[in-house]
Amino acid sequence: MKQTTYFIALLIFVLFTETNAQKYGLDNTDPSVFTNFKVPDTDLRSLWLNTNLNLSTNKWNNSIENNGGEITLSSNYNSIFKYTLTPNFYLLHESEARYLALNVILSGTYNHSYSEIYQQDPHGPNTEKDNDYTTNMLLNFNYKNYLNSGNVFYSAGSALNVQIEDLQSMQVWDDTTNYYEGFKTQNYTFSFGVGFGKLRNVTPVVSAIRFQERLKQVNMLDKNLSDKTIEDLAEQFYKQSYFSSAFDRPDKYFWQGIDKVLSNDGLSLKDLNMFADNYLRESVNEVRFLRNEGFVAGLNLQLNYQNYYQAQSGSYYLSEQLFALGQAYVIYSHQLNLNSQLNFNLSLSGGPNVLANPMEKQLYSLISALGYNYELTDRLVASASNALNITFGNYNNQDKLLINTFNLNLTYFVEDNLSLNANYQWNYQVNSSFTNGNVYPLTRYENTTNNHYINIGFTFYFERGFLVNQPAEQPLTMYAPVSHLQPVYQYN
């Protein structure tokens, strides 16, 4: 416990103490640079197909020599044929007033195998044939629209995950045997909501300011860029994460866009020496934590259905559950200045299982998190966070799960590809349940976990790219967890 106290004191001291490490880009403390940022218009569609065909055969003989002559005891022949087709469709339309994203991935596989075993048997060879069909479908859809370009919005979303597999097998030995096995897993989530406010990913603003400071270091700039150029650079950094979905050479087109923006202030990235070129390109790796700015609150209604079905020759097994959940949530994130960020989110969810005679009748969940990030210099970052999750499952008798996790982190970037890390974590968990017994009418079980962890080490990034932050306003990201609850069982 003494070591833990010392470690926390060290992190707090570093958190509020300036150091002499590099401080480029940290002189601008006006938070309006974040609140003025607007999401750029992005329109992207892509469709591609992956396919693969595989055929393999093999044959071998087993023999012994008897009285100077060779006698073949057995020979085996196997063939495998496999074909896979995977189409993928991606659509993204984003602006200040609207967000639409659709991603569909289908995957189908056919696998055929055939084997023959020849022995000294007058009835002929023993054979086995297998046909395996596998189908997977993933679909994610999110839509949000602001009314009259204001702060009031409505949203809708769905997430589908379906996996189907059928295996048909036939063996011909002394007689013929047919065997079948199949399973299907389904998970469907549908959500509709209304809300107020906007929450933007403003990480690209920091990237633009970092880039400006590096321009000064290579003597290409002796004053700050214009506000319009900073805004345009931030928009380019925002859209960079989408370039790899649209171009075969995304890096080329991204830097062409940066050069076009800089031309508004009479700058060009052409004819740079190797040092300056690499130094400027490294700026995209300097952002140490993801940034969001704004406030959003809303109400969601959600249906979540889970189904697992497994069948074998002559029997089957089924489990399923269907929850109708209501949710109220608040998300707040604010850049106190260019160095620090405060985050808070709170979600309250609850609703019944609408299946007939379920083991669990209702689900209630509270999810809350509070976090603080502070970048003392461009190399040293400290952060603190606390996450609380409380879930009540109303079975025949109520179960409760409480999880609280507190984190303190300190990261020092020796260079962009190497960081030294120190972390303290406190994890507290209570899992309680009630059951009816034969002797006592009610029995209460409770399991409490209280763990402390200290980790010190380093991280080496073989390849670092842009930090990608998914939009924080997607309605499906805030629903209550239901996968751990007990489903309805049916057997045959």
Secondary structure, 3 states (H helix, E strand, C coil): CHHHHHHHHHHHHHHCCCCCCCCCCCCCCCCHHHHCCCCCCEEEEEEEEEEEEEEEEEEEEEEEEECCEEEEEEEEEEEEEEEEEEEEEEEEEECCCEEEEEEEEEEEEEEEEEEEEEECCCCCCEEEEEEEEEEEEEEEEEEEEEHHHCCEEEEEEEEEEEEEEEEEEEEECCCEEEEEEEEEEEEEEEEEEEEEEEEEECHHHHHHHHHHHHHHHCCCCCCCCCHHHHHHHHHHHHHHHHHHHHCCCHHHHHHHHHHHHHHHHCCCCCCCCHHHHHHHHHHHHCCCCCCEEEEEEEEEEEEEEEEEEEEECCEEEEEEEEEEEEEEEEEEEEECCCCEEEEEEEEEEEEEECCCCCCCCEEEEEEEEEEEEEECCCCEEEEEEEEEEEEEEECCCEEEEEEEEEEEEEEEEEECCEEEEEEEEEEEEEEEEEECCCCCCCEEEEEEEEEEEEEEEEEECCCCCCCCCCCCCCHHHHCCCCCCCCCEEEEC
